[in-house]
Amino acid sequence: MPRTALEQRLIRRLQATGPISVASYMAEVLTSPDGGYYSGGASGERDPFGAAGDFVTAPEISQMFGELLGLWCAEGWQRLGGPDPVTLAELCPGRGTLMSDALRAAKMLPDFDRALRVHLVEVSRALRHKQAEALGARIAGFHDQAADLPEGPALVIANEFFDALPVRQFERTERGWSERLVAYDPESDRLAFALGAPSQNAAAYVPQHLREAAEPGAVFELAPSALSIASELGRRVATHGGAVILVDYGRSETRCEATLQAVRRHAPADVLTDPGTADLTAHVDFPLLAQAAREAGAEVHGPVPQRDFLRGLGIDERAEILKRQATSKQREQIDAGHHRLTADDQMGTLFQAMAFVPPGYGTPAGFPE
């Protein structure tokens, strides 16, 4: 397969300036305007979502997911005293499917629906176009980053957002901790992983309890931008009021584990091959996100398995209601979506839910007391 324009540019850069961090590589591959994955990749037209794309997200599996998150936001709005207006924001909203379902559910509370001002955080101009097609005049504004959302109370949805943020990788070697880098290997004429020199600076990024206990070969991943965004969202709800719900796949304890992966056409792919044509993700470190939000002043609830969160919101009852007026084929689809979202061998336990809320907010819906 011929090299993509993005790969050619990366190779020229690496030849000229040397290796770059894994995080810098991820950022280039995912968001570069000249061939980044979410900018349309090599074709400039790819839609990564759904059966015809590279992966399927929960909103594409069942309308119930977005509807329940919309009702979660409505319940939060009531706890906040019904502010009008209130920002309803989604971070990287894909094709707008989740927000569309959430807004449909919001119509059950007309005052809530009227108060909403929908803001989308999206860097891809191609995806902004799809979101505009799905949501039309309901969109009050697009933003490049969460920090640009308007002041005031906000209800923020982050579904499969944090897993796509760039991670740095640090590897324990016989001589200490080194940062893993992406380099150009002239012998193989391709991109390759490399190690920087061991340093105290690299070791400082690793939590002390892991730093001292790790064996050679262990890899620690850190997503600096994820921690920064979690801190910003925590500060925001603590200062201006609101609530943040994030759902993603990851771990409920911080540990050494290399999770960086590439997915193309619903199958694993090589992280360094044909950059810009496959999605890159890494497991979310929920404890580190929680720490960042707490230090910014928010209360944190979770993580809890997606299965428990959705059942706490009433997904079982919602499925039964939908099936009452459904055809036989539709009932099968509803059951299949319910199973995929909640089963232990599907998304039920791999995905976790976490909420950031202001002090005194109480336990959010879907979380244990």
C-alpha positions in Angstrom: 0.0 0.0 0.0 1.4 3.4 -0.9 2.4 5.7 1.9 -0.2 8.2 3.0 0.7 11.9 2.7 0.6 12.0 6.5 3.2 9.2 6.8 5.5 10.8 4.3 5.4 14.1 6.3 6.0 12.3 9.6 9.0 10.5 8.1 10.5 13.7 6.8 9.9 15.3 10.3 11.5 12.4 12.1 14.5 12.3 9.8 15.0 16.1 10.3 14.4 16.4 14.0 14.6 12.9 15.6 12.0 10.8 17.5 8.8 12.2 18.9 6.7 11.2 21.9 3.9 8.7 21.5 1.5 11.5 22.5 2.8 13.8 19.7 2.4 10.9 17.2 -1.2 10.2 18.3 -2.1 13.9 18.1 -0.7 14.1 14.5 -2.4 10.8 13.4 -5.8 11.7 14.9 -6.2 15.4 14.3 -3.7 16.6 11.7 -5.6 18.7 9.1 -3.7 17.0 6.2 -4.8 13.4 6.6 -5.5 13.0 10.3 -8.0 10.2 11.1 -10.8 12.5 12.4 -10.1 14.9 9.6 -11.1 12.3 7.1 -7.8 10.4 6.8 -6.2 9.8 3.4 -9.6 10.0 1.6 -10.8 13.1 3.4 -14.3 11.6 3.3 -14.2 8.6 5.8 -17.0 8.2 8.3 -15.4 6.1 11.1 -18.6 5.3 12.9 -21.1 2.4 12.4 -21.0 -1.0 10.7 -19.5 0.5 7.5 -16.8 2.4 9.4 -14.1 1.3 11.9 -16.0 1.0 15.2 -19.4 1.2 16.7 -20.2 3.4 19.8 -23.0 3.0 22.2 -25.3 5.6 20.7 -25.1 3.8 17.3 -26.0 0.5 19.0 -29.3 1.7 20.6 -31.3 4.8 21.0 -31.7 3.9 24.7 -28.2 5.0 25.5 -28.6 8.6 24.4 -32.1 8.8 25.7 -31.0 7.8 29.2 -28.1 10.3 29.2 -30.5 13.0 28.2 -32.8 12.1 31.1 -29.7 12.0 33.4 -29.0 15.6 32.3 -32.6 16.6 32.9 -32.5 15.2 36.4 -29.3 17.1 37.0 -30.9 20.3 35.7 -33.7 19.9 38.2 -31.1 19.4 41.1 -29.4 22.6 40.0 -32.7 24.5 40.4 -33.7 24.7 36.7 -31.3 27.3 35.4 -32.5 29.0 32.2 -30.5 29.1 30.0 -28.3 26.1 30.6 -25.5 24.7 28.4 -25.9 21.1 27.2 -22.5 20.2 25.8 -21.1 17.0 24.3 -17.3 16.4 23.8 -16.6 14.9 20.3 -20.2 14.0 19.5 -19.5 11.8 16.5 -22.3 12.0 14.0 -24.6 13.7 16.5 -26.6 10.5 17.2 -26.3 10.6 21.0 -27.2 14.3 21.2 -30.2 13.7 18.9 -31.5 11.0 21.1 -30.8 13.0 24.3 -32.8 16.0 22.9 -35.7 13.7 22.0 -35.8 12.5 25.6 -35.5 16.2 26.8 -38.8 17.0 25.3 -40.4 15.0 28.1 -39.6 18.0 30.3 -40.6 21.0 28.2 -39.1 23.6 30.5 -35.8 21.8 30.4 -35.9 21.5 26.6 -36.6 25.2 26.2 -33.7 26.1 28.6 -31.1 24.1 26.6 -28.4 25.7 24.6 -26.6 23.0 22.7 -22.8 23.4 22.4 -20.5 20.8 20.7 -16.8 20.5 21.2 -15.4 19.1 18.0 -12.1 19.7 16.1 -13.0 17.8 12.9 -14.6 20.0 10.3 -16.0 16.9 8.5 -17.7 15.7 11.6 -19.1 19.2 12.4 -20.8 19.0 9.1 -22.4 15.7 10.0 -23.5 17.0 13.4 -25.0 20.1 11.8 -27.0 17.8 9.4 -28.3 15.8 12.4 -29.1 18.6 14.8 -29.6 21.7 12.7 -30.8 24.8 14.5 -30.5 23.2 17.9 -26.7 23.8 17.8 -25.9 27.1 19.5 -22.2 26.8 18.9 -19.1 24.7 18.0 -15.9 24.8 20.0 -12.4 23.5 19.6 -11.9 22.7 23.3 -13.9 22.3 26.5 -12.4 25.4 28.0 -14.1 27.5 25.3 -17.6 26.5 26.4 -19.7 29.6 27.5 -19.7 30.5 31.2 -22.5 29.5 33.4 -24.0 26.1 34.5 -23.4 23.3 32.0 -24.4 19.7 31.6 -21.5 18.0 29.8 -21.5 14.5 28.1 -18.2 12.8 27.3 -18.9 9.4 25.7 -15.8 7.7 24.4 -13.9 11.0 24.4 -11.1 10.5 26.9 -9.9 7.2 25.3 -8.9 9.1 22.1 -6.7 11.7 23.9 -2.9 11.3 23.3 -0.9 9.2 25.9 2.7 9.3 26.7 4.3 6.0 27.5 7.1 5.3 29.9 9.0 2.0 30.1 11.0 0.5 32.9 14.4 -0.6 31.7 17.3 -2.2 33.5 18.8 1.3 33.8 15.7 3.1 34.9 12.6 4.7 33.4 12.7 5.8 29.7 10.0 7.5 27.5 8.8 5.4 24.6 9.1 7.4 21.3 8.2 7.0 17.7 11.1 7.1 15.3 12.0 6.4 11.7 14.0 3.2 11.2 16.0 3.5 7.9 16.9 -0.2 7.9 13.2 -1.3 7.7 12.2 2.0 6.0 9.3 2.4 8.3 8.1 3.9 11.6 9.2 2.1 14.7 9.1 2.5 18.5 12.3 3.6 20.3 13.4 4.4 23.8 14.7 7.7 25.0 17.6 7.8 27.5 16.7 6.8 31.1 16.1 9.9 33.2 14.8 11.1 36.5 12.4 13.3 34.5 10.8 10.2 32.9 10.6 8.5 36.2 8.8 11.5 37.8 5.8 10.9 35.6 5.2 7.5 37.1 3.3 7.2 40.4 5.8 6.4 43.2 4.2 3.1 44.1 4.4 1.9 40.5 7.8 3.4 39.9 9.5 1.4 42.6 7.7 -1.9 42.1 7.7 -2.2 38.3 9.8 -4.9 36.6 11.8 -4.2 33.5 9.5 -4.1 30.4 6.6 -2.6 32.4 4.9 0.4 30.6 3.0 3.2 32.3 0.7 5.4 30.2 -0.2 9.0 31.1 -2.6 11.3 29.1 -1.6 14.8 30.1 -4.4 16.4 28.1 -7.0 14.2 29.7 -5.9 15.3 33.2 -6.0 18.9 32.0 -9.6 18.6 30.7 -10.8 16.7 33.8 -9.4 19.5 35.9 -11.1 22.1 33.7 -14.4 20.3 33.9 -14.1 19.8 37.7 -13.3 23.5 38.2 -16.2 24.5 36.0 -18.9 22.5 37.8 -17.4 23.6 41.2 -17.4 27.3 40.2 -20.4 27.7 37.8 -22.6 24.7 38.7 -23.5 21.8 36.4 -22.7 18.1 36.1 -20.4 16.1 33.9 -21.1 12.5 32.9 -18.3 10.5 31.2 -18.6 7.0 29.8 -15.5 5.2 28.5 -13.5 2.0 28.6 -10.6 1.8 30.9 -9.4 0.7 34.3 -10.6 1.4 37.8 -7.1 1.3 39.3 -3.9 3.0 38.1 -1.3 0.4 37.0 1.4 -0.3 34.5 -0.2 -1.6 31.3 0.4 -0.8 27.7 -3.1 -0.3 26.2 -2.4 1.9 23.1 -4.2 0.2 20.2 -5.3 0.8 16.6 -8.6 -0.3 15.1 -9.5 -0.4 11.4 -12.7 -2.0 10.0 -13.6 -3.4 13.4 -10.3 -5.3 13.7 -7.0 -4.7 15.4 -4.4 -2.9 13.3 -0.8 -1.9 13.7 -0.4 1.4 15.5 2.5 2.6 13.2 1.2 1.3 9.9 -0.6 3.6 7.5 -1.1 6.4 10.0 -4.4 8.3 9.5 -6.3 5.3 8.3 -7.0 3.7 11.7 -8.3 4.9 15.0 -5.9 5.1 17.9 -7.1 4.8 21.5 -5.8 3.9 25.0 -7.7 2.8 28.1 -8.8 5.6 30.4 -7.2 5.8 33.8 -10.3 6.7 35.8 -8.5 7.2 39.2 -6.2 9.8 37.7 -9.1 11.7 36.1 -11.0 11.6 39.4 -8.0 13.0 41.3 -7.7 15.8 38.8 -11.4 16.8 39.1 -11.4 16.5 42.9 -8.3 18.7 43.2 -10.2 21.3 41.0 -13.0 21.4 43.5 -15.6 18.9 42.2 -17.1 15.9 43.9 -16.6 12.7 41.9 -18.8 9.6 41.7 -17.7 6.3 40.2 -16.4 4.8 38.2 -19.1 2.2 38.1 -19.7 -0.4 35.3 -21.7 0.8 32.4 -24.1 -2.1 33.1 -24.9 -0.9 36.6 -25.1 2.8 35.5 -27.6 2.1 32.7 -29.7 -0.2 34.8 -29.8 2.4 37.6 -31.2 4.8 35.0 -33.9 2.4 33.9 -32.6 0.7 30.7 -34.4 -2.5 31.5 -37.7 -0.7 31.8 -37.0 1.5 28.8 -36.4 -1.6 26.6 -39.7 -3.1 27.7 -41.6 0.1 26.9 -40.0 0.3 23.4 -40.9 -3.3 22.7 -44.6 -2.8 23.3 -45.1 -1.0 20.1 -42.3 -2.7 18.1 -42.4 -5.2 15.3 -40.9 -8.7 15.9 -37.7 -7.6 14.1 -37.5 -4.4 16.1 -37.9 -6.3 19.3 -35.0 -8.5 18.4 -32.9 -5.3 17.7 -33.9 -3.8 21.0 -32.9 -6.9 22.9 -29.6 -7.1 21.0 -28.8 -3.5 21.8 -29.7 -4.0 25.4 -27.5 -7.1 25.6 -24.5 -5.4 24.0 -24.7 -2.3 26.3 -25.2 -4.2 29.5 -23.8 -7.8 29.2 -20.6 -8.7 31.1 -19.1 -10.2 27.9 -19.9 -7.1 25.9 -19.7 -3.4 27.0 -21.3 -3.9 30.4 -18.2 -4.1 32.5 -15.4 -3.0 30.1 -17.0 0.4 30.0 -17.2 2.6 33.1 -19.2 5.7 34.1 -18.0 8.6 36.2 -19.6 11.9 37.2 -18.2 15.2 38.3 -20.7 17.4 40.3 -20.5 20.5 42.5 -20.1 20.1 46.3 -23.5 19.4 47.9 -25.1 18.1 44.7 -25.7 14.7 46.2 -25.4 11.3 44.5 -26.2 11.5 40.8 -28.7 9.2 39.2 -27.3 5.8 38.2 -24.6 5.8 40.9 -24.7 4.0 44.3 -25.4 6.0 47.4 
